[in-house]
Amino acid sequence: QFQLVDSGGGSVQPGGSLRLSCAASGFTLDYYTIAWFRQVPGKEREGVSCLSSDGSTTKYSDSVKGRFTISRDSAKNTMHLQMQSLKPEDTAFYSCAVGYYFCSDYINSTEYDYWGQGTQVTVSS
């Protein structure tokens, strides 16, 4: 059974860091494009970052480029999103996802088939 379990969210002050994790079970992450999305109530889900199955392609939304880093730990079958220099506008509900499509500039949620349950990130002083 495919399962993704998000963790690592929480509250942090502006300028701080958080590391989100997403543990996969029932399948191997290495075979999929992985991605992180976030959503704020009343707004559309935003694709934050993706990483291709072979590791050759990484994409970030303009809003997080240079501050967030996506990665995959094959040994632990886990994916991560390292978030640094956090801003209040990064406050959102973050979810991991995996899919079969290429990691492209437009990180489209409809191209991802399996989702974690999500974790809340709040950036506030």
C-alpha positions in Angstrom: 0.0 0.0 0.0 1.4 3.3 -1.1 1.8 5.7 1.8 3.5 9.0 2.4 3.8 10.5 5.9 4.7 14.1 6.3 6.5 15.5 9.4 8.6 18.4 10.6 6.2 21.3 10.4 5.8 23.7 13.3 6.2 27.3 14.3 9.3 29.4 13.7 10.3 33.0 13.7 11.1 34.9 10.5 14.6 34.1 9.4 14.5 30.7 10.9 14.7 27.2 9.4 12.7 24.1 9.3 13.2 20.7 7.6 10.2 18.8 6.4 10.3 15.1 5.9 8.1 12.7 4.0 8.6 9.0 4.6 7.4 6.6 1.9 6.3 3.0 2.4 4.9 0.4 0.0 7.0 1.8 -2.9 10.4 3.1 -3.7 10.8 6.9 -4.0 13.7 6.5 -6.4 11.3 5.6 -9.3 9.2 8.7 -9.0 9.3 12.5 -9.5 8.9 13.9 -6.0 7.5 17.3 -5.1 6.4 19.6 -2.3 3.3 21.7 -2.4 1.8 24.3 -0.1 -1.6 25.8 0.4 -3.1 28.7 2.3 -6.8 28.8 3.0 -8.6 30.6 0.2 -5.8 30.3 -2.3 -4.7 27.7 -4.9 -2.2 25.0 -4.1 1.3 26.1 -5.0 4.0 23.9 -6.3 7.1 24.7 -4.3 9.7 22.3 -5.6 10.2 19.1 -7.5 13.0 16.6 -8.1 13.2 14.2 -11.0 13.5 10.4 -10.4 17.1 10.3 -11.7 18.0 13.4 -9.7 19.1 15.4 -12.8 16.4 18.0 -12.6 15.3 20.2 -9.7 12.8 23.1 -9.9 11.7 25.7 -7.4 9.0 28.3 -7.5 10.3 31.8 -7.7 9.0 32.5 -4.2 11.3 30.0 -2.6 14.3 29.8 -5.0 17.5 30.2 -3.1 16.0 29.5 0.3 14.5 26.0 0.0 16.2 22.7 -1.0 14.5 19.5 -2.0 16.3 16.2 -1.5 15.7 12.5 -1.4 17.3 10.0 0.9 17.3 6.7 -1.0 18.5 4.6 1.9 15.7 5.8 4.1 13.1 6.1 1.3 12.4 9.6 2.5 12.2 13.0 0.9 13.0 16.3 2.5 12.4 20.0 2.1 15.0 22.1 3.9 13.6 25.6 4.4 15.8 28.5 5.3 15.3 32.2 5.8 11.7 31.7 6.3 9.3 34.5 5.8 5.7 35.0 7.2 4.5 34.5 3.6 5.8 30.9 3.8 3.1 30.1 6.3 1.0 27.4 4.7 0.0 23.7 4.9 2.8 21.8 3.2 2.3 18.4 1.5 4.7 16.0 -0.2 3.7 14.2 -3.4 5.0 11.8 -6.0 4.2 11.2 -9.6 5.3 9.8 -12.9 5.6 13.0 -14.9 8.7 15.1 -15.5 9.8 17.7 -13.0 9.1 20.9 -14.9 9.1 24.6 -14.4 5.3 24.6 -13.7 4.9 22.2 -10.8 1.4 21.0 -11.5 -0.5 19.2 -8.7 -2.6 17.3 -11.2 0.5 15.4 -12.3 1.1 13.9 -8.9 -0.7 10.7 -7.8 0.2 10.1 -4.2 0.1 12.6 -1.4 1.2 12.9 2.2 -1.3 14.0 4.8 0.5 17.4 5.1 2.0 19.4 7.9 1.5 23.0 9.0 4.3 25.5 8.8 3.8 28.8 10.6 6.3 31.7 10.4 5.5 34.4 12.8 7.2 36.7 15.3 
